[in-house]
């Protein structure tokens, strides 16, 4: 039942992302969609940083059922970390917008400040619920965001405002913020953020491994998202929009990976704590089977349905981009394997090893993207695939080597 609840939560999140993107693609201009996708990518990159400093540590806390008192202080500490990160992100995005505005860039979008800060708050609230083993509450959270955002976008349209990146980010940002704050307050049960210096110093060891995780996560983000910045810089926001319209149709396949990670990570951590390598390996195999089969089936369906998607959902636009379905399909298949292996390495505490192999994969992507930019924006996805392949192969080798040793040992 927890997997079903987690899958429903992922589905609600995917409906929101898919709906907002379709709304902009159908009713907005191409440049506006490109701007939105740029800031959405920035939000996810900062979300990855947040995972290294807060959400991963939430997942690794003792069971919420048996250790509520043990969890209270670490949870307060990690809440403070999240708040500090959201504040720093808001300040940084504000400065970036000031620079972009002075340069006359079309990426100037002041509401991205609200959008990104509340997105980070939402991601923390979601992880908080899952770490407490409350996937239904996480599903309610995502459902709340979907409901508020849909109502806001619909009302804005009825008032006669065409969707722009700025307006959409403002409305969705409010939806993230309202829903996330409600869930966080519910989970805190009267607890407050940790603001005293003595408490902060006492809990700093919780962040053990965060430096290596941040290095690894940053390198992984280069592998997965460098193409966005490279395409905008070389070919412009319209080319990023063309890439993204195909990606949006493949993205729902990530639901299975996300749903599995939300419940699989705690299971892997429990197997390690119980010194159960057999259960650990079995969880990895089941995760790969579930995510790969689902991702493959969805990608094939999108491939055959692309003429209809182009003609109906996209108002007859982007038919020529159908060949990108093959590349994005390969991207999601490799990503499914990578998600499972990544969770396994994090659960084993192999932060340094994961960081090193992520750096290698990122170097492969950087070199490949530089070559791809000499041809076309579509080839940047091939460059991304090269890095993903390197990443998956190295993780598989390392995982196999690690599982031959007792669970309590490190390499």
Secondary structure as UniProt FT lines:
FT   HELIX           2..27
FT   HELIX           30..50
FT   HELIX           51..55
FT   HELIX           56..59
FT   TURN            64..66
FT   HELIX           68..103
FT   TURN            106..107
FT   TURN            110..111
FT   HELIX           112..131
FT   TURN            132..133
FT   HELIX           135..158
FT   TURN            159..160
FT   HELIX           165..188
FT   TURN            189..190
FT   HELIX           197..203
FT   HELIX           204..207
FT   TURN            208..209
FT   HELIX           210..235
FT   HELIX           237..251
FT   TURN            252..253
FT   HELIX           254..273
FT   TURN            274..275
FT   HELIX           277..308
FT   HELIX           309..313
FT   TURN            314..316
FT   HELIX           319..323
FT   HELIX           324..347
FT   TURN            348..349
FT   HELIX           351..372
FT   TURN            373..375
FT   TURN            377..378
FT   HELIX           379..402
FT   TURN            403..404
FT   TURN            407..408
//
